[in-house]
Amino acid sequence: MAFIPDPVIIVNLVLCIIIFVFGYAAFRKSNNMNPFLIGIAFGLFGLSHLNTLFGLTLFPEITFVLLRLCGYVLVAAALYMSYKSLC
């Protein structure tokens, strides 16, 4: 497992962790599921960044793609739920 110190990936990972924590905190405070889904999505993005930092050795490549795909689906679902609640 080789660590590849890419500053851009490290910054993205830190921001994903911050968004994950804020999403969970917003969910706990408001009981609104949308921030929680977005937080989980950014947690998945964070896992993919962590995977990249360690040189694609944590997960097989298909898992890497599925992590990102699930993250995008969760963000889209949260946005759809927000849109639907406004109509």
PDB file with one MODEL, atoms N, CA, C and O in Angstrom:
MODEL        1
ATOM      1  N   MET A   1       0.857  -1.170   0.000  1.00  0.00           N
ATOM      2  CA  MET A   1       0.000   0.000   0.000  1.00  0.00           C
ATOM      3  C   MET A   1       0.904   1.234   0.000  1.00  0.00           C
ATOM      4  O   MET A   1       1.509   1.565   1.020  1.00  0.00           O
ATOM      5  N   ALA A   2       0.993   1.903  -1.131  1.00  0.00           N
ATOM      6  CA  ALA A   2       1.852   3.066  -1.268  1.00  0.00           C
ATOM      7  C   ALA A   2       1.027   4.341  -1.129  1.00  0.00           C
ATOM      8  O   ALA A   2       0.024   4.522  -1.820  1.00  0.00           O
ATOM      9  N   PHE A   3       1.458   5.217  -0.235  1.00  0.00           N
ATOM     10  CA  PHE A   3       0.768   6.494  -0.040  1.00  0.00           C
ATOM     11  C   PHE A   3       1.284   7.490  -1.064  1.00  0.00           C
ATOM     12  O   PHE A   3       2.492   7.695  -1.186  1.00  0.00           O
ATOM     13  N   ILE A   4       0.362   8.112  -1.806  1.00  0.00           N
ATOM     14  CA  ILE A   4       0.721   9.091  -2.831  1.00  0.00           C
ATOM     15  C   ILE A   4       0.279  10.465  -2.334  1.00  0.00           C
ATOM     16  O   ILE A   4      -0.907  10.783  -2.425  1.00  0.00           O
ATOM     17  N   PRO A   5       1.187  11.291  -1.812  1.00  0.00           N
ATOM     18  CA  PRO A   5       0.808  12.564  -1.198  1.00  0.00           C
ATOM     19  C   PRO A   5       0.473  13.645  -2.229  1.00  0.00           C
ATOM     20  O   PRO A   5       1.310  14.492  -2.540  1.00  0.00           O
ATOM     21  N   ASP A   6      -0.734  13.611  -2.749  1.00  0.00           N
ATOM     22  CA  ASP A   6      -1.200  14.620  -3.702  1.00  0.00           C
ATOM     23  C   ASP A   6      -1.992  15.674  -2.929  1.00  0.00           C
ATOM     24  O   ASP A   6      -3.029  15.353  -2.348  1.00  0.00           O
ATOM     25  N   PRO A   7      -1.524  16.930  -2.910  1.00  0.00           N
ATOM     26  CA  PRO A   7      -2.192  17.961  -2.107  1.00  0.00           C
ATOM     27  C   PRO A   7      -3.653  18.190  -2.497  1.00  0.00           C
ATOM     28  O   PRO A   7      -4.485  18.458  -1.630  1.00  0.00           O
ATOM     29  N   VAL A   8      -3.971  18.091  -3.768  1.00  0.00           N
ATOM     30  CA  VAL A   8      -5.351  18.307  -4.210  1.00  0.00           C
ATOM     31  C   VAL A   8      -6.267  17.223  -3.649  1.00  0.00           C
ATOM     32  O   VAL A   8      -7.365  17.518  -3.177  1.00  0.00           O
ATOM     33  N   ILE A   9      -5.829  16.001  -3.698  1.00  0.00           N
ATOM     34  CA  ILE A   9      -6.624  14.891  -3.177  1.00  0.00           C
ATOM     35  C   ILE A   9      -6.763  15.010  -1.657  1.00  0.00           C
ATOM     36  O   ILE A   9      -7.830  14.724  -1.114  1.00  0.00           O
ATOM     37  N   ILE A  10      -5.710  15.422  -0.973  1.00  0.00           N
ATOM     38  CA  ILE A  10      -5.769  15.590   0.482  1.00  0.00           C
ATOM     39  C   ILE A  10      -6.765  16.683   0.853  1.00  0.00           C
ATOM     40  O   ILE A  10      -7.550  16.512   1.786  1.00  0.00           O
ATOM     41  N   VAL A  11      -6.741  17.807   0.132  1.00  0.00           N
ATOM     42  CA  VAL A  11      -7.698  18.892   0.394  1.00  0.00           C
ATOM     43  C   VAL A  11      -9.118  18.411   0.126  1.00  0.00           C
ATOM     44  O   VAL A  11     -10.023  18.697   0.910  1.00  0.00           O
ATOM     45  N   ASN A  12      -9.325  17.688  -0.966  1.00  0.00           N
ATOM     46  CA  ASN A  12     -10.655  17.151  -1.267  1.00  0.00           C
ATOM     47  C   ASN A  12     -11.127  16.199  -0.169  1.00  0.00           C
ATOM     48  O   ASN A  12     -12.297  16.222   0.213  1.00  0.00           O
ATOM     49  N   LEU A  13     -10.235  15.376   0.332  1.00  0.00           N
ATOM     50  CA  LEU A  13     -10.585  14.445   1.399  1.00  0.00           C
ATOM     51  C   LEU A  13     -10.984  15.192   2.668  1.00  0.00           C
ATOM     52  O   LEU A  13     -11.978  14.843   3.305  1.00  0.00           O
ATOM     53  N   VAL A  14     -10.228  16.202   3.032  1.00  0.00           N
ATOM     54  CA  VAL A  14     -10.552  16.994   4.229  1.00  0.00           C
ATOM     55  C   VAL A  14     -11.899  17.686   4.061  1.00  0.00           C
ATOM     56  O   VAL A  14     -12.703  17.699   4.993  1.00  0.00           O
ATOM     57  N   LEU A  15     -12.159  18.261   2.890  1.00  0.00           N
ATOM     58  CA  LEU A  15     -13.436  18.922   2.653  1.00  0.00           C
ATOM     59  C   LEU A  15     -14.599  17.928   2.674  1.00  0.00           C
ATOM     60  O   LEU A  15     -15.683  18.253   3.159  1.00  0.00           O
ATOM     61  N   CYS A  16     -14.379  16.729   2.155  1.00  0.00           N
ATOM     62  CA  CYS A  16     -15.420  15.696   2.209  1.00  0.00           C
ATOM     63  C   CYS A  16     -15.742  15.323   3.654  1.00  0.00           C
ATOM     64  O   CYS A  16     -16.906  15.132   4.006  1.00  0.00           O
ATOM     65  N   ILE A  17     -14.721  15.221   4.478  1.00  0.00           N
ATOM     66  CA  ILE A  17     -14.940  14.902   5.893  1.00  0.00           C
ATOM     67  C   ILE A  17     -15.715  16.020   6.577  1.00  0.00           C
ATOM     68  O   ILE A  17     -16.617  15.750   7.370  1.00  0.00           O
ATOM     69  N   ILE A  18     -15.378  17.269   6.281  1.00  0.00           N
ATOM     70  CA  ILE A  18     -16.085  18.411   6.876  1.00  0.00           C
ATOM     71  C   ILE A  18     -17.547  18.421   6.448  1.00  0.00           C
ATOM     72  O   ILE A  18     -18.432  18.628   7.277  1.00  0.00           O
ATOM     73  N   ILE A  19     -17.808  18.199   5.165  1.00  0.00           N
ATOM     74  CA  ILE A  19     -19.187  18.180   4.672  1.00  0.00           C
ATOM     75  C   ILE A  19     -19.952  17.009   5.284  1.00  0.00           C
ATOM     76  O   ILE A  19     -21.129  17.148   5.616  1.00  0.00           O
ATOM     77  N   PHE A  20     -19.305  15.873   5.433  1.00  0.00           N
ATOM     78  CA  PHE A  20     -19.941  14.724   6.075  1.00  0.00           C
ATOM     79  C   PHE A  20     -20.371  15.071   7.504  1.00  0.00           C
ATOM     80  O   PHE A  20     -21.495  14.769   7.904  1.00  0.00           O
ATOM     81  N   VAL A  21     -19.490  15.695   8.262  1.00  0.00           N
ATOM     82  CA  VAL A  21     -19.796  16.066   9.652  1.00  0.00           C
ATOM     83  C   VAL A  21     -20.911  17.103   9.694  1.00  0.00           C
ATOM     84  O   VAL A  21     -21.832  16.981  10.502  1.00  0.00           O
ATOM     85  N   PHE A  22     -20.845  18.123   8.835  1.00  0.00           N
ATOM     86  CA  PHE A  22     -21.907  19.137   8.808  1.00  0.00           C
ATOM     87  C   PHE A  22     -23.245  18.541   8.381  1.00  0.00           C
ATOM     88  O   PHE A  22     -24.285  18.924   8.917  1.00  0.00           O
ATOM     89  N   GLY A  23     -23.237  17.619   7.435  1.00  0.00           N
ATOM     90  CA  GLY A  23     -24.475  16.965   7.012  1.00  0.00           C
ATOM     91  C   GLY A  23     -25.112  16.197   8.147  1.00  0.00           C
ATOM     92  O   GLY A  23     -26.327  16.243   8.335  1.00  0.00           O
ATOM     93  N   TYR A  24     -24.284  15.487   8.905  1.00  0.00           N
ATOM     94  CA  TYR A  24     -24.812  14.740  10.048  1.00  0.00           C
ATOM     95  C   TYR A  24     -25.333  15.682  11.128  1.00  0.00           C
ATOM     96  O   TYR A  24     -26.392  15.441  11.709  1.00  0.00           O
ATOM     97  N   ALA A  25     -24.591  16.757  11.396  1.00  0.00           N
ATOM     98  CA  ALA A  25     -25.011  17.719  12.416  1.00  0.00           C
ATOM     99  C   ALA A  25     -26.323  18.410  12.017  1.00  0.00           C
ATOM    100  O   ALA A  25     -27.195  18.618  12.861  1.00  0.00           O
ATOM    101  N   ALA A  26     -26.461  18.760  10.746  1.00  0.00           N
ATOM    102  CA  ALA A  26     -27.698  19.394  10.272  1.00  0.00           C
ATOM    103  C   ALA A  26     -28.870  18.429  10.370  1.00  0.00           C
ATOM    104  O   ALA A  26     -29.984  18.833  10.703  1.00  0.00           O
ATOM    105  N   PHE A  27     -28.623  17.155  10.081  1.00  0.00           N
ATOM    106  CA  PHE A  27     -29.679  16.149  10.206  1.00  0.00           C
ATOM    107  C   PHE A  27     -30.119  16.006  11.657  1.00  0.00           C
ATOM    108  O   PHE A  27     -31.315  15.944  11.942  1.00  0.00           O
ATOM    109  N   ARG A  28     -29.157  15.952  12.573  1.00  0.00           N
ATOM    110  CA  ARG A  28     -29.494  15.806  13.989  1.00  0.00           C
ATOM    111  C   ARG A  28     -30.289  17.000  14.513  1.00  0.00           C
ATOM    112  O   ARG A  28     -31.175  16.848  15.353  1.00  0.00           O
ATOM    113  N   LYS A  29     -29.963  18.181  14.011  1.00  0.00           N
ATOM    114  CA  LYS A  29     -30.623  19.392  14.493  1.00  0.00           C
ATOM    115  C   LYS A  29     -32.014  19.565  13.887  1.00  0.00           C
ATOM    116  O   LYS A  29     -32.924  20.028  14.575  1.00  0.00           O
ATOM    117  N   SER A  30     -32.202  19.204  12.614  1.00  0.00           N
ATOM    118  CA  SER A  30     -33.457  19.501  11.919  1.00  0.00           C
ATOM    119  C   SER A  30     -34.304  18.271  11.601  1.00  0.00           C
ATOM    120  O   SER A  30     -35.470  18.414  11.234  1.00  0.00           O
ATOM    121  N   ASN A  31     -33.750  17.076  11.732  1.00  0.00           N
ATOM    122  CA  ASN A  31     -34.429  15.838  11.333  1.00  0.00           C
ATOM    123  C   ASN A  31     -34.799  15.822   9.847  1.00  0.00           C
ATOM    124  O   ASN A  31     -35.659  15.049   9.427  1.00  0.00           O
ATOM    125  N   ASN A  32     -34.154  16.668   9.064  1.00  0.00           N
ATOM    126  CA  ASN A  32     -34.331  16.693   7.618  1.00  0.00           C
ATOM    127  C   ASN A  32     -33.340  15.707   7.012  1.00  0.00           C
ATOM    128  O   ASN A  32     -32.145  15.761   7.302  1.00  0.00           O
ATOM    129  N   MET A  33     -33.835  14.817   6.180  1.00  0.00           N
ATOM    130  CA  MET A  33     -32.996  13.754   5.622  1.00  0.00           C
ATOM    131  C   MET A  33     -32.037  14.257   4.537  1.00  0.00           C
ATOM    132  O   MET A  33     -31.014  13.618   4.288  1.00  0.00           O
ATOM    133  N   ASN A  34     -32.339  15.372   3.895  1.00  0.00           N
ATOM    134  CA  ASN A  34     -31.522  15.853   2.775  1.00  0.00           C
ATOM    135  C   ASN A  34     -30.068  16.133   3.155  1.00  0.00           C
ATOM    136  O   ASN A  34     -29.170  15.668   2.454  1.00  0.00           O
ATOM    137  N   PRO A  35     -29.795  16.877   4.238  1.00  0.00           N
ATOM    138  CA  PRO A  35     -28.381  17.085   4.578  1.00  0.00           C
ATOM    139  C   PRO A  35     -27.661  15.778   4.919  1.00  0.00           C
ATOM    140  O   PRO A  35     -26.467  15.630   4.657  1.00  0.00           O
ATOM    141  N   PHE A  36     -28.392  14.845   5.499  1.00  0.00           N
ATOM    142  CA  PHE A  36     -27.796  13.555   5.845  1.00  0.00           C
ATOM    143  C   PHE A  36     -27.404  12.786   4.583  1.00  0.00           C
ATOM    144  O   PHE A  36     -26.323  12.199   4.525  1.00  0.00           O
ATOM    145  N   LEU A  37     -28.279  12.786   3.572  1.00  0.00           N
ATOM    146  CA  LEU A  37     -27.959  12.100   2.317  1.00  0.00           C
ATOM    147  C   LEU A  37     -26.762  12.741   1.624  1.00  0.00           C
ATOM    148  O   LEU A  37     -25.898  12.049   1.087  1.00  0.00           O
ATOM    149  N   ILE A  38     -26.722  14.053   1.644  1.00  0.00           N
ATOM    150  CA  ILE A  38     -25.583  14.751   1.030  1.00  0.00           C
ATOM    151  C   ILE A  38     -24.308  14.467   1.816  1.00  0.00           C
ATOM    152  O   ILE A  38     -23.244  14.287   1.224  1.00  0.00           O
ATOM    153  N   GLY A  39     -24.406  14.425   3.140  1.00  0.00           N
ATOM    154  CA  GLY A  39     -23.251  14.083   3.959  1.00  0.00           C
ATOM    155  C   GLY A  39     -22.738  12.675   3.671  1.00  0.00           C
ATOM    156  O   GLY A  39     -21.530  12.455   3.574  1.00  0.00           O
ATOM    157  N   ILE A  40     -23.660  11.726   3.536  1.00  0.00           N
ATOM    158  CA  ILE A  40     -23.262  10.357   3.207  1.00  0.00           C
ATOM    159  C   ILE A  40     -22.602  10.309   1.829  1.00  0.00           C
ATOM    160  O   ILE A  40     -21.607   9.611   1.632  1.00  0.00           O
ATOM    161  N   ALA A  41     -23.165  11.056   0.880  1.00  0.00           N
ATOM    162  CA  ALA A  41     -22.585  11.085  -0.468  1.00  0.00           C
ATOM    163  C   ALA A  41     -21.148  11.605  -0.425  1.00  0.00           C
ATOM    164  O   ALA A  41     -20.262  11.045  -1.071  1.00  0.00           O
ATOM    165  N   PHE A  42     -20.922  12.664   0.328  1.00  0.00           N
ATOM    166  CA  PHE A  42     -19.560  13.197   0.408  1.00  0.00           C
ATOM    167  C   PHE A  42     -18.655  12.273   1.218  1.00  0.00           C
ATOM    168  O   PHE A  42     -17.440  12.273   1.018  1.00  0.00           O
ATOM    169  N   GLY A  43     -19.225  11.491   2.126  1.00  0.00           N
ATOM    170  CA  GLY A  43     -18.445  10.459   2.792  1.00  0.00           C
ATOM    171  C   GLY A  43     -17.968   9.410   1.799  1.00  0.00           C
ATOM    172  O   GLY A  43     -16.835   8.934   1.879  1.00  0.00           O
ATOM    173  N   LEU A  44     -18.852   9.051   0.854  1.00  0.00           N
ATOM    174  CA  LEU A  44     -18.455   8.101  -0.190  1.00  0.00           C
ATOM    175  C   LEU A  44     -17.390   8.704  -1.104  1.00  0.00           C
ATOM    176  O   LEU A  44     -16.448   8.019  -1.503  1.00  0.00           O
ATOM    177  N   PHE A  45     -17.544   9.988  -1.434  1.00  0.00           N
ATOM    178  CA  PHE A  45     -16.513  10.650  -2.234  1.00  0.00           C
ATOM    179  C   PHE A  45     -15.190  10.662  -1.473  1.00  0.00           C
ATOM    180  O   PHE A  45     -14.122  10.487  -2.060  1.00  0.00           O
ATOM    181  N   GLY A  46     -15.275  10.871  -0.161  1.00  0.00           N
ATOM    182  CA  GLY A  46     -14.072  10.848   0.666  1.00  0.00           C
ATOM    183  C   GLY A  46     -13.381   9.490   0.640  1.00  0.00           C
ATOM    184  O   GLY A  46     -12.153   9.408   0.601  1.00  0.00           O
ATOM    185  N   LEU A  47     -14.182   8.426   0.662  1.00  0.00           N
ATOM    186  CA  LEU A  47     -13.591   7.088   0.555  1.00  0.00           C
ATOM    187  C   LEU A  47     -12.878   6.900  -0.783  1.00  0.00           C
ATOM    188  O   LEU A  47     -11.820   6.273  -0.851  1.00  0.00           O
ATOM    189  N   SER A  48     -13.465   7.446  -1.840  1.00  0.00           N
ATOM    190  CA  SER A  48     -12.797   7.316  -3.141  1.00  0.00           C
ATOM    191  C   SER A  48     -11.509   8.142  -3.176  1.00  0.00           C
ATOM    192  O   SER A  48     -10.534   7.734  -3.806  1.00  0.00           O
ATOM    193  N   HIS A  49     -11.493   9.302  -2.505  1.00  0.00           N
ATOM    194  CA  HIS A  49     -10.252  10.089  -2.425  1.00  0.00           C
ATOM    195  C   HIS A  49      -9.201   9.351  -1.595  1.00  0.00           C
ATOM    196  O   HIS A  49      -8.019   9.342  -1.939  1.00  0.00           O
ATOM    197  N   LEU A  50      -9.643   8.733  -0.503  1.00  0.00           N
ATOM    198  CA  LEU A  50      -8.725   7.947   0.313  1.00  0.00           C
ATOM    199  C   LEU A  50      -8.144   6.797  -0.502  1.00  0.00           C
ATOM    200  O   LEU A  50      -6.959   6.480  -0.400  1.00  0.00           O
ATOM    201  N   ASN A  51      -8.985   6.193  -1.295  1.00  0.00           N
ATOM    202  CA  ASN A  51      -8.546   5.115  -2.181  1.00  0.00           C
ATOM    203  C   ASN A  51      -7.479   5.614  -3.155  1.00  0.00           C
ATOM    204  O   ASN A  51      -6.487   4.928  -3.404  1.00  0.00           O
ATOM    205  N   THR A  52      -7.689   6.806  -3.702  1.00  0.00           N
ATOM    206  CA  THR A  52      -6.718   7.384  -4.632  1.00  0.00           C
ATOM    207  C   THR A  52      -5.401   7.699  -3.924  1.00  0.00           C
ATOM    208  O   THR A  52      -4.325   7.492  -4.486  1.00  0.00           O
ATOM    209  N   LEU A  53      -5.490   8.199  -2.690  1.00  0.00           N
ATOM    210  CA  LEU A  53      -4.263   8.513  -1.945  1.00  0.00           C
ATOM    211  C   LEU A  53      -3.411   7.277  -1.693  1.00  0.00           C
ATOM    212  O   LEU A  53      -2.183   7.359  -1.642  1.00  0.00           O
ATOM    213  N   PHE A  54      -4.065   6.139  -1.538  1.00  0.00           N
ATOM    214  CA  PHE A  54      -3.320   4.914  -1.281  1.00  0.00           C
ATOM    215  C   PHE A  54      -3.083   4.103  -2.541  1.00  0.00           C
ATOM    216  O   PHE A  54      -2.771   2.914  -2.463  1.00  0.00           O
ATOM    217  N   GLY A  55      -3.224   4.724  -3.691  1.00  0.00           N
ATOM    218  CA  GLY A  55      -2.844   4.098  -4.957  1.00  0.00           C
ATOM    219  C   GLY A  55      -3.751   2.979  -5.413  1.00  0.00           C
ATOM    220  O   GLY A  55      -3.269   1.971  -5.930  1.00  0.00           O
ATOM    221  N   LEU A  56      -5.042   3.127  -5.237  1.00  0.00           N
ATOM    222  CA  LEU A  56      -6.029   2.143  -5.689  1.00  0.00           C
ATOM    223  C   LEU A  56      -5.761   0.744  -5.130  1.00  0.00           C
ATOM    224  O   LEU A  56      -5.953  -0.252  -5.828  1.00  0.00           O
ATOM    225  N   THR A  57      -5.322   0.670  -3.890  1.00  0.00           N
ATOM    226  CA  THR A  57      -5.055  -0.640  -3.297  1.00  0.00           C
ATOM    227  C   THR A  57      -6.101  -1.045  -2.270  1.00  0.00           C
ATOM    228  O   THR A  57      -6.142  -2.202  -1.851  1.00  0.00           O
ATOM    229  N   LEU A  58      -6.944  -0.108  -1.861  1.00  0.00           N
ATOM    230  CA  LEU A  58      -7.947  -0.448  -0.858  1.00  0.00           C
ATOM    231  C   LEU A  58      -9.126  -1.203  -1.458  1.00  0.00           C
ATOM    232  O   LEU A  58      -9.641  -2.142  -0.851  1.00  0.00           O
ATOM    233  N   PHE A  59      -9.553  -0.793  -2.647  1.00  0.00           N
ATOM    234  CA  PHE A  59     -10.727  -1.374  -3.289  1.00  0.00           C
ATOM    235  C   PHE A  59     -10.383  -1.735  -4.734  1.00  0.00           C
ATOM    236  O   PHE A  59      -9.498  -1.129  -5.337  1.00  0.00           O
ATOM    237  N   PRO A  60     -11.085  -2.724  -5.284  1.00  0.00           N
ATOM    238  CA  PRO A  60     -10.947  -2.962  -6.726  1.00  0.00           C
ATOM    239  C   PRO A  60     -11.515  -1.766  -7.514  1.00  0.00           C
ATOM    240  O   PRO A  60     -12.269  -0.963  -6.966  1.00  0.00           O
ATOM    241  N   GLU A  61     -11.158  -1.657  -8.763  1.00  0.00           N
ATOM    242  CA  GLU A  61     -11.563  -0.504  -9.572  1.00  0.00           C
ATOM    243  C   GLU A  61     -13.077  -0.377  -9.689  1.00  0.00           C
ATOM    244  O   GLU A  61     -13.590   0.742  -9.687  1.00  0.00           O
ATOM    245  N   ILE A  62     -13.802  -1.475  -9.790  1.00  0.00           N
ATOM    246  CA  ILE A  62     -15.259  -1.404  -9.907  1.00  0.00           C
ATOM    247  C   ILE A  62     -15.870  -0.822  -8.639  1.00  0.00           C
ATOM    248  O   ILE A  62     -16.861  -0.094  -8.707  1.00  0.00           O
ATOM    249  N   THR A  63     -15.294  -1.132  -7.490  1.00  0.00           N
ATOM    250  CA  THR A  63     -15.783  -0.569  -6.233  1.00  0.00           C
ATOM    251  C   THR A  63     -15.550   0.935  -6.207  1.00  0.00           C
ATOM    252  O   THR A  63     -16.391   1.687  -5.713  1.00  0.00           O
ATOM    253  N   PHE A  64     -14.421   1.374  -6.734  1.00  0.00           N
ATOM    254  CA  PHE A  64     -14.110   2.795  -6.839  1.00  0.00           C
ATOM    255  C   PHE A  64     -15.179   3.518  -7.660  1.00  0.00           C
ATOM    256  O   PHE A  64     -15.651   4.587  -7.272  1.00  0.00           O
ATOM    257  N   VAL A  65     -15.552   2.936  -8.780  1.00  0.00           N
ATOM    258  CA  VAL A  65     -16.586   3.526  -9.645  1.00  0.00           C
ATOM    259  C   VAL A  65     -17.935   3.513  -8.935  1.00  0.00           C
ATOM    260  O   VAL A  65     -18.673   4.497  -8.991  1.00  0.00           O
ATOM    261  N   LEU A  66     -18.261   2.418  -8.274  1.00  0.00           N
ATOM    262  CA  LEU A  66     -19.547   2.319  -7.575  1.00  0.00           C
ATOM    263  C   LEU A  66     -19.651   3.291  -6.405  1.00  0.00           C
ATOM    264  O   LEU A  66     -20.735   3.805  -6.131  1.00  0.00           O
ATOM    265  N   LEU A  67     -18.545   3.552  -5.711  1.00  0.00           N
ATOM    266  CA  LEU A  67     -18.555   4.547  -4.628  1.00  0.00           C
ATOM    267  C   LEU A  67     -18.974   5.913  -5.157  1.00  0.00           C
ATOM    268  O   LEU A  67     -19.848   6.573  -4.593  1.00  0.00           O
ATOM    269  N   ARG A  68     -18.345   6.320  -6.235  1.00  0.00           N
ATOM    270  CA  ARG A  68     -18.671   7.624  -6.815  1.00  0.00           C
ATOM    271  C   ARG A  68     -20.083   7.644  -7.389  1.00  0.00           C
ATOM    272  O   ARG A  68     -20.801   8.631  -7.227  1.00  0.00           O
ATOM    273  N   LEU A  69     -20.483   6.587  -8.047  1.00  0.00           N
ATOM    274  CA  LEU A  69     -21.828   6.515  -8.606  1.00  0.00           C
ATOM    275  C   LEU A  69     -22.885   6.621  -7.508  1.00  0.00           C
ATOM    276  O   LEU A  69     -23.860   7.360  -7.649  1.00  0.00           O
ATOM    277  N   CYS A  70     -22.694   5.893  -6.428  1.00  0.00           N
ATOM    278  CA  CYS A  70     -23.646   5.974  -5.308  1.00  0.00           C
ATOM    279  C   CYS A  70     -23.664   7.373  -4.704  1.00  0.00           C
ATOM    280  O   CYS A  70     -24.723   7.866  -4.317  1.00  0.00           O
ATOM    281  N   GLY A  71     -22.506   8.013  -4.621  1.00  0.00           N
ATOM    282  CA  GLY A  71     -22.446   9.382  -4.109  1.00  0.00           C
ATOM    283  C   GLY A  71     -23.266  10.338  -4.967  1.00  0.00           C
ATOM    284  O   GLY A  71     -24.036  11.143  -4.445  1.00  0.00           O
ATOM    285  N   TYR A  72     -23.101  10.248  -6.269  1.00  0.00           N
ATOM    286  CA  TYR A  72     -23.865  11.119  -7.169  1.00  0.00           C
ATOM    287  C   TYR A  72     -25.360  10.836  -7.101  1.00  0.00           C
ATOM    288  O   TYR A  72     -26.170  11.761  -7.159  1.00  0.00           O
ATOM    289  N   VAL A  73     -25.727   9.569  -6.980  1.00  0.00           N
ATOM    290  CA  VAL A  73     -27.147   9.214  -6.873  1.00  0.00           C
ATOM    291  C   VAL A  73     -27.736   9.776  -5.583  1.00  0.00           C
ATOM    292  O   VAL A  73     -28.867  10.263  -5.584  1.00  0.00           O
ATOM    293  N   LEU A  74     -26.989   9.716  -4.485  1.00  0.00           N
ATOM    294  CA  LEU A  74     -27.482  10.256  -3.217  1.00  0.00           C
ATOM    295  C   LEU A  74     -27.670  11.770  -3.283  1.00  0.00           C
ATOM    296  O   LEU A  74     -28.661  12.293  -2.774  1.00  0.00           O
ATOM    297  N   VAL A  75     -26.734  12.469  -3.901  1.00  0.00           N
ATOM    298  CA  VAL A  75     -26.887  13.925  -4.041  1.00  0.00           C
ATOM    299  C   VAL A  75     -28.100  14.241  -4.918  1.00  0.00           C
ATOM    300  O   VAL A  75     -28.879  15.141  -4.602  1.00  0.00           O
ATOM    301  N   ALA A  76     -28.258  13.511  -6.006  1.00  0.00           N
ATOM    302  CA  ALA A  76     -29.417  13.730  -6.883  1.00  0.00           C
ATOM    303  C   ALA A  76     -30.719  13.430  -6.145  1.00  0.00           C
ATOM    304  O   ALA A  76     -31.700  14.153  -6.319  1.00  0.00           O
ATOM    305  N   ALA A  77     -30.749  12.382  -5.328  1.00  0.00           N
ATOM    306  CA  ALA A  77     -31.954  12.050  -4.566  1.00  0.00           C
ATOM    307  C   ALA A  77     -32.278  13.137  -3.552  1.00  0.00           C
ATOM    308  O   ALA A  77     -33.441  13.501  -3.381  1.00  0.00           O
ATOM    309  N   ALA A  78     -31.263  13.655  -2.884  1.00  0.00           N
ATOM    310  CA  ALA A  78     -31.496  14.725  -1.908  1.00  0.00           C
ATOM    311  C   ALA A  78     -32.023  15.980  -2.596  1.00  0.00           C
ATOM    312  O   ALA A  78     -32.931  16.631  -2.080  1.00  0.00           O
ATOM    313  N   LEU A  79     -31.470  16.320  -3.740  1.00  0.00           N
ATOM    314  CA  LEU A  79     -31.944  17.489  -4.479  1.00  0.00           C
ATOM    315  C   LEU A  79     -33.364  17.282  -4.990  1.00  0.00           C
ATOM    316  O   LEU A  79     -34.171  18.212  -4.977  1.00  0.00           O
ATOM    317  N   TYR A  80     -33.671  16.073  -5.437  1.00  0.00           N
ATOM    318  CA  TYR A  80     -35.027  15.765  -5.890  1.00  0.00           C
ATOM    319  C   TYR A  80     -36.018  15.865  -4.736  1.00  0.00           C
ATOM    320  O   TYR A  80     -37.116  16.396  -4.899  1.00  0.00           O
ATOM    321  N   MET A  81     -35.630  15.353  -3.574  1.00  0.00           N
ATOM    322  CA  MET A  81     -36.520  15.445  -2.411  1.00  0.00           C
ATOM    323  C   MET A  81     -36.750  16.906  -2.014  1.00  0.00           C
ATOM    324  O   MET A  81     -37.857  17.272  -1.619  1.00  0.00           O
ATOM    325  N   SER A  82     -35.727  17.732  -2.116  1.00  0.00           N
ATOM    326  CA  SER A  82     -35.878  19.172  -1.822  1.00  0.00           C
ATOM    327  C   SER A  82     -36.807  19.822  -2.834  1.00  0.00           C
ATOM    328  O   SER A  82     -37.682  20.610  -2.474  1.00  0.00           O
ATOM    329  N   TYR A  83     -36.609  19.488  -4.093  1.00  0.00           N
ATOM    330  CA  TYR A  83     -37.460  20.040  -5.151  1.00  0.00           C
ATOM    331  C   TYR A  83     -38.910  19.621  -4.949  1.00  0.00           C
ATOM    332  O   TYR A  83     -39.823  20.436  -5.077  1.00  0.00           O
ATOM    333  N   LYS A  84     -39.116  18.347  -4.634  1.00  0.00           N
ATOM    334  CA  LYS A  84     -40.464  17.823  -4.473  1.00  0.00           C
ATOM    335  C   LYS A  84     -41.177  18.463  -3.269  1.00  0.00           C
ATOM    336  O   LYS A  84     -42.390  18.670  -3.305  1.00  0.00           O
ATOM    337  N   SER A  85     -40.435  18.769  -2.224  1.00  0.00           N
ATOM    338  CA  SER A  85     -41.057  19.382  -1.033  1.00  0.00           C
ATOM    339  C   SER A  85     -41.426  20.841  -1.293  1.00  0.00           C
ATOM    340  O   SER A  85     -42.264  21.396  -0.582  1.00  0.00           O
ATOM    341  N   LEU A  86     -40.817  21.468  -2.295  1.00  0.00           N
ATOM    342  CA  LEU A  86     -41.146  22.862  -2.615  1.00  0.00           C
ATOM    343  C   LEU A  86     -42.373  22.975  -3.505  1.00  0.00           C
ATOM    344  O   LEU A  86     -43.020  24.022  -3.538  1.00  0.00           O
ATOM    345  N   CYS A  87     -42.700  21.914  -4.225  1.00  0.00           N
ATOM    346  CA  CYS A  87     -43.846  21.950  -5.146  1.00  0.00           C
ATOM    347  C   CYS A  87     -45.149  21.645  -4.437  1.00  0.00           C
ATOM    348  O   CYS A  87     -46.207  21.634  -5.066  1.00  0.00           O
TER     349      CYS A  87
ENDMDL
END
